[in-house]
């Protein structure tokens, strides 16, 4: 016991000696989580606060989400059709809203995303010492982002869905599916759906990770949401009710003999159960197209993404 205490005291004395030497040499000590580090080895984003924040967030998004999902989100952002359950959509919306009156802010966002895709993103970086020289104390703030990994048991967070939308080329889909399922349903889409998905884009399959299992759903049809919605009392103190006839997208489980049914609400962006899965084995279809593997891989490797909605483009 005494030996362990002696070793601990020696380590403390060594650390204090090292800190003293560094303090005398540099005039300061740099620590991260109580660990001393060389400030010359740490890079910090420089530039005005807008450039630093956009660069930081775009770099995070490009490392965390498929480029196709980011690209489609940017297309939808001009329709103001952001998903309420997507961290990707929320982050881009945050940047666009915060800097909407700043010149070249949207251009900077696009430029950073596409330079990252081409592996040419070189944000303006400097060492700690250089950063201290060119930035005053009032201009050193950085954006702090907290992301919840919903796959962890000790994380409690209200939002249990983090969906992304990805466009899929019509060529990857069998012609009969396009002919039988998608074209007739165009007539049933309303303005809200067309704005949310962008022009000539239609719902397709949805890949979801629920309770450590991955399920695949086929877009089936649209149904009216017939929930009653109460109006406020009028001058005569009489309650009136009106039908909320907004359409909801209906999805069915792709597994044969499973009549599970889900609905997607375009107002809340919630994907919710109507009829549960049957207690049968759920297998991926034989000779599945390559996009099956690609989407399943995303859900497996990125636990914070829970839902992938494919949207087919009708050129």
N, C-alpha and C positions, 0 to 999 in steps of 0.2 A: 504493500500500500504506500509505504514511504517512498519507494523507488518511483512509482507513478507520479506522486506529487512532485518529486525532484525533477523528473523529466518535464512535467508541465511548467514548472517554474523556469527551467532552462529555456523552454520554447518561448515563454513570455518575455524573458530577458533578451533573447535573440531578436525577437520582433521589435522590441522597444529600441534596441541598438540599431537595427536596420532603419527604423523610422527616423531616428535621430540623425543618421548619416544622410538619408534622403532629404530631410528637412534642411540640413545645413547646405546641401548641394544645390537643391532646386528652390528652396524658399517656401515650399508647400509639400503636402503629402496627398496623393490621390488614392481613394479607396472605393471599391464597389463591394457591398456586402461584407465589409470589414477586411476584404482582401486587397492588399496593396498592388497597384498595377502601374505600368509605365504609360503615362498619358500620351506619349508619342505613338503608341500602338493603337490608340482608340480614335476612330474617325467620327466626326460630328458634322451634320449637315449645316451648311452656312447659307447665307442669302437672307432675303427679307422673310418675315414670318409666314406669308402666304406660300412662297416657294418651298420653304422648309416643310410646312405641314402637308402640302399636296404631295411633295416628293416622298415623304415618310409613309403616307397612307397608300399611295399608288404602289410603292414598292411592296408594302405588305399585301395588298390585294393581288398583285401579279404573282407573288410567291404562294398565295393561299388558294387562289381560285383558277379554274381553267380560263384561258384567254377567251374562248368562245362565249363563256358566260358573261365576262366583263364586256365584250364587244356588243352582245345583245342587250345588256343592261343600258349601255350608252345609247343604243338606238331607241329604246323605250323611254329614256329620260326626257326626251324632247316632247313626249306626249304626257309627261308628268305621271306616268303609270308605274310608280314604284311599288314593289311588294313590301307589305308591312312585316313579313316574317323572314325577310332575307337580309342578312348582315351586309352582303355585297351591295344590294340596292340602297340600304340605309346609309352606308358609308359614302357612296357616290352622291346620293342626295344631299348629305350633310355638306360635302365639299361644294357642290353646285349652289346650294342655298346660301352658304356662308360667304362665298366669293362672287355672287352673281353680279354685283356692281363693280367688281374689280376688272380692270382691263386685262385681256389675254388669259384670264383664269381658266376658261374652258379649253383654250388652245393648249395651255400648259398641261392640263389633265390628259388630253388626247396625245400630245407629244410624248409624255412620259410613258404612257401605256404602250404605244407602238414602238418606242425605242427599246422598251423592256422586252417586248416580243421578239425583236430582232437582235436581242442580246447586246444592245448598244447603250443601255442605261448607265450613265456615269454621272450620278448626282454630284453637286458641288460639295466636296468633302474637305475637311481640314483636320489637323491634330488639335488637341485641347489647347496647346499654347497659342497656335495661330488663331483659333476661335476666340480666345480671350483678347487678342490684340485688336480684332476687327469688329467685335460686338460689345456693346456696353451692357451693363447689368440689367437694364430694362428690356433688353431684346434677346434674352437667352432662353425664353420659355420654349418648351417642346410639347408636342401633343402626347398625352397619355391615353392609351386605349386599353380597355379591359375587355377581353374576349373570354367567354365562358365555353369550356369544352364540355358539352353536354353528355359525353360518353363517360365522364367521371362520376362515380357514385356520390361523392361529397359535394357536388355542385348542385345548388338549388336555384333554378332560374325559371321564370314564368314561361318564357318562350321556348317551347319544346320543338319548334320547327325552324330550320334554317334552309330555305329553298333557294335553288338557282335555276335559271332558265337557259337552255342551250338550243340553238337552232340546229336542225338536221336537214341535210340535203335530200331532196325528193328521190335522188338516185339510189340512196341507201335503203329505200323502202320498197317493198314489193308493190307492183302496179295494182293488183286486185284490192289491196288494203286502201290505197288512195281512192280508187274508183268507188268502192262500196261504203267506206266509212267517212271520208273527209268531205268530198265534194257536195253531197246532198245536205250536209250539216251547215254549210255556209249560210244558207237561207235562214237558219234559226239563230244566228249570231246577232246580237244587238250592238249598239254603238259603244257601250261600255267595254264589251269583249274586244271589239275591233281596235279600240284605242289602246287597251292594255297589251294586246299581243302584237300590235302594229299591223299595218295593212297587209293583206294576203298572207297572214300567218295563222296557223291553226294548231290546236292542241293535239298532241300525239301521246306517246307512252310516258308513264311516270315511274321513276325508280325511287323507292323509299327504304330507309333503314329504320325499322321499328323493333325495339326490344332485342337488339343484336341480330335480327334476321333482316334479310333484304327481300322485299316484295316488288313485283312488277305489275303495273296496272295498265290496262288499255283504256284510252278515252272512248267513251261509248255514245254519249248524247248530252243534250242540255235539258234541264228541267226548270220549271218556274219555282221560285222560292215563295211558297204560299203562307209563310208565317205572318200573323197579324201584327200590325204595328200601330200602337195607340197614338193618336194625335193629342196635342195639348188641349185643354178645355177651351171652348170658344166663349164668346160673350154671353151666350145663353146657358153656360155651364153644362153643356151637353157633350159627352164623350163621343167622338167619331172614330171610326176605324177604317183603314184603307189597306188593300192588299199590296204587299211589297212583291211585285211580280218580276224582280230581277232574276236573271237566269243563273243557274248553278251548273257547273260541268259535272257530269257523272262518269265515274271510272269503275271498271270492274276488274277483278283479279284475273291475271292472265292464266293462272293455273287451271287446267281442265278439271271440271267437277267441283271447283270452288266457286260458290256464287256470292262471294264477298263483294260489297258495293261501298264506294266512297263518293263523297261530293266535294267539289272545290268551289268555295264562295269567292267571287271576284271583289267583293267589298272588303272582306276581312283577310283574304288570302289564306284562309284556313282550309286544310285538307282533312276532312273529318269522316269518321266511320258512320255508315248508314246500316250496313249489315256485316257482321264479323266474318272472318275467315273460317272455313271449315277445318277441323283438326285432321288434316291430311298432309302428306309430304308435299312440299312446294319445290319443284325442280325447275331449272332453267330449260327452255325448249331446246331440242336437239338442233345442231347446226345453226345456232343463233348468230345473227349478224355481228360484226365486230364492235358495233357501238354498245352492245350488251356488256362485253368485257370492259370497255372503256369506262362506262358509267359505274359499274360495280366496283372497279378499281378505285375510282374517285371516292365512293362512299366508304370503302374499306380503309383507304390511306388517309382520308381527311375526316376524322370523326365529328368535327363541328358542322359538316354538311350532312343534312338528314334527307333532303328531297331533291331530286333532279327531274325537272319537267322538260321534256323534249317538245319543241315547237317546229312543225314542218312548214317549210316555205313553199307557197304556191306561186311559182314563177309564171 
